[in-house]
Amino acid sequence: SFFTYLEVLVCVIYLFKMNKIRKEFLLLVLVWAIYVLVGSQLDVLMWIKQIMIPLLIYIFFTNEKPSFRELVVSLTIGLLLSSTLALFSDLLPDLAEMMRMTRVWEAEGIVYRFSGLYPDPNYYTTVVILCVLSMLLLFSGRRMGVGALLLSVALIYFGAQTASKSFILMLAAVAIMVTVSMFLQRRIKA
């Protein structure tokens, strides 16, 4: 799949950026690769996926730790990309079949609730709200500029597509918290 190849590309880039890779780890990956090759019955994609697991763990634990800002931006961009992909799932072969839309019976008929690539719209809205709150906190703390607001607006658009009452309530709570936080920051500076 495309994701598998993307995962390999990211691993290769990070491995080349690393100054030194321990020989013991390379030996461990080689033994793991042979073991998985036999167990995967020569399924190359499965083999690649299984080899990526220890490589990603090694890269994560040996590289410098990302900042809160980097983590939030990465999660937000990933969420927006996956949401956009889900929005156009009818145009992509087999993606629509893999997705599950939640059906709600209303007086007008059946309403489909958007959930991105998540199986449940409520879990999806939780992640959207977490990203919106984090983006707005980065903006109010002057750790990000207008880009944080633009990403937040895009997230709110996708969150609104879920037709979730809890999303509206959580968004209102976030708006109140961020407004109070910005007011208190300005008051302290004055």
Disulfide bonds with the S-S distance in Angstrom:
none
